[in-house]
Amino acid sequence: MVDPVVALLEIATLLERERASRYRAKAFRQAAATFEALPEAVRGDPNRLRATKGIGESTFAVIRQAQAGEIPSYLVELRGEVEPERRSLLRTKLRGDLHAHTEWSDGATPISAMADAARALGHEYLAITDHSPRLRVARGLSTERLRKQMPLVRAESTDAFRMLAGIEVDILDDGTLDQDQALLGELDIVVASVHSKLRMDSRSMTQRMIVAVSNPRVNVLGHCTGRLVQGERGTRERSQFDARAVFEACAENGVAVEINARPERQDPPDDLIALALDAGCLFSIDSDAHAPGQLSLLDHGAERAENAGVPAERIVTTWGLERLKAWAE
């Protein structure tokens, strides 16, 4: 018999990788948790099972097909539709991910689900970087909520795997950071990103970003142009700034330029990756995952970096934990 819980979770993961509606994927994860907690008598009774809150028509069909020893038809369909992971040589060298979100801000799942998925992918470390207060639409974390989250993130670590407490902090209009400076110093990883006034004039945006990456608390400059090239959110032109000046500031301050692995971002564009390489920058290939199934999107970022000729030794996410922590500190 196919395990219904395994089938439901695989469907959720595949939906997440394809950036399907978060509610669809969440429904399958919820159904898996609900089914797993049911008494055996209810699991085996179709009428009681179908009447159980948290199990809908689609998830019920998957469970019944799995119980019958079949691979659920919806799972077969998704396996055929979802693009398989690209296993480039560089992808095999990646040891972790420094940009991921949970339900504490605009992610879809608890911290524990992200940790489990990262371990399943063979990661040695994962940083949880939920948003900062200004991004209210994403339920950004206040100082109090971030302090509460930090020990919960680190508690998911094991002997062979480390969860890093971090933040994706907003770069404010003047380049300052949207969180208490002392608290940022207590985190393992700080990703700084622009999320507002993306159409700011080039001179102001350049100054804004240089001030941010010159802050000693910042480790990674996230999705630097803010562009969108595909996906349900539509497209968005990249922000205008003096990229050479910003990347030289990154190199001078040891800040890694993120190669954001989300296919809808492809940020930085290829020409800016080349410019950052020439400026002597470090890089961080990150998934920017908002659900467990999106952690595997690292393959897209690895492929882009490999095609751009970025050396593995200049990518901080190929480094072991101790070297990474020494750099981040």
C-alpha positions, -999 to +999 in steps of 0.1 A: +000+000+000+012+035-008+015+056+023-013+082+021+007+107+042+038+104+019+016+108-012-001+139+002+032+155+013+048+148-021+019+165-038+023+195-016+060+197-023+055+195-060+029+222-059+052+244-039+081+239-063+059+251-091+048+281-070+012+271-072-014+287-049-001+285-014-036+274-003-036+244-026-003+232-012-013+240+023-045+220+020-025+188+011-001+194+041-030+199+064-047+168+051-015+148+057-013+160+093-050+154+099-049+119+085-018+109+104-035+119+137-067+099+131-075+067+148-071+036+127-109+030+127-115+064+111-088+060+086-104+027+073-139+041+072-145+060+040-177+078+053-161+090+085-129+098+067-147+120+042-166+138+069-134+147+088-126+184+089-093+191+070-099+164+044-115+177+012-127+161-020-092+161-037-073+150-006-099+123+001-094+109-035-056+108-030-060+090+003-084+064-010-063+056-041-032+052-019-051+029+005-060+008-025-024+003-033-024+027-063-002+057-070-028+085-068-037+099-102-031+135-091+004+126-080+011+109-113-001+139-131+020+163-111+051+142-115+047+145-152+041+182-152+066+195-127+100+203-141+126+180-126+154+195-105+185+205-125+216+188-110+244+209-122+279+203-109+277+236-089+244+224-073+262+194-058+286+218-041+259+239-023+258+231+014+230+254+025+207+283+020+207+317+036+172+330+026+139+313+036+106+322+051+081+306+075+045+312+086+059+338+110+058+362+081+047+354+046+058+318+044+033+289+043+046+265+070+061+263+105+098+265+112+099+227+117+086+219+082+113+240+066+140+223+088+127+189+078+127+197+041+162+212+043+175+180+060+158+159+034+176+178+006+210+172+023+215+207+035+241+213+063+224+246+073+194+267+066+188+303+076+153+314+085+150+350+073+115+363+078+106+398+070+111+429+092+084+452+107+079+477+078+067+450+054+033+448+071+017+430+041+041+401+048+035+402+086+070+415+092+085+406+126+086+432+154+116+432+177+096+412+202+084+386+177+119+382+163+134+376+198+107+350+204+115+333+171+153+331+174+155+302+200+127+283+182+147+284+150+180+273+166+161+245+185+156+227+152+193+221+148+208+186+151+243+173+153+246+171+115+224+201+106+223+237+118+193+261+117+205+297+116+184+326+130+182+354+106+161+381+090+154+396+056+156+432+068+141+460+047+165+487+035+148+519+043+147+550+021+179+564+036+198+531+036+192+524+073+178+490+083+143+482+095+152+465+128+171+472+160+208+474+154+218+455+185+193+427+178+207+424+143+240+417+160+225+387+178+214+370+146+234+345+126+226+359+092+212+393+080+199+396+044+192+432+034+167+439+006+148+468-010+111+462-010+097+497-014+101+527-037+117+504-063+113+532-089+135+556-068+159+577-090+192+560-097+214+584-076+192+580-045+189+543-049+226+539-053+233+559-021+205+539-003+221+506-012+257+516-005+247+528+030+230+495+037+258+472+026+283+494+045+264+485+077+286+459+095+255+439+104+246+430+068+258+397+053+239+394+021+223+419-004+190+403-014+175+403-049+192+435-057+172+448-087+137+438-074+127+427-109+101+401-118+103+384-152+074+359-150+048+344-127+014+352-113+025+386-099+033+398-134+065+414-145+084+444-130+113+463-144+146+463-125+155+492-102+180+517-115+213+522-096+250+524-102+256+487-100+294+490-101+294+514-072+271+492-052+290+460-059+323+476-051+308+486-017+297+449-013+332+437-021+348+462+003+325+452+031+325+414+025+288+414+017+277+386-006+255+395-036+225+371-037+218+351-067+181+346-061+171+312-073+134+319-078+126+316-116+103+346-115+131+368-102+163+356-120+180+384-100+206+398-106+204+397-144+233+381-162+250+414-170+250+424-133+264+390-122+293+397-146+297+431-131+297+418-095+323+391-105+345+418-119+341+439-088+354+410-067+322+402-049+312+371-030+279+355-038+252+336-020+229+313-040+196+313-021+161+298-027+140+326-011+117+298-003+083+305+012+074+268+015+093+235+019+090+225-018+106+257-029+139+250-011+148+228-041+147+259-064+184+263-055+190+243-087+179+273-108+203+296-091+231+271-093+226+267-131+226+305-136+258+310-115+275+281-133+266+295-167+279+329-156+312+314-146+310+322-109+337+302-091+324+279-064+349+293-039+334+327-042+299+314-033+295+314+005+268+287+004+294+262-008+313+268+024+312+246+055+293+259+085+324+270+105+338+290+077+304+305+069+298+315+105+333+331+108+325+352+077+291+361+089+304+373+123 
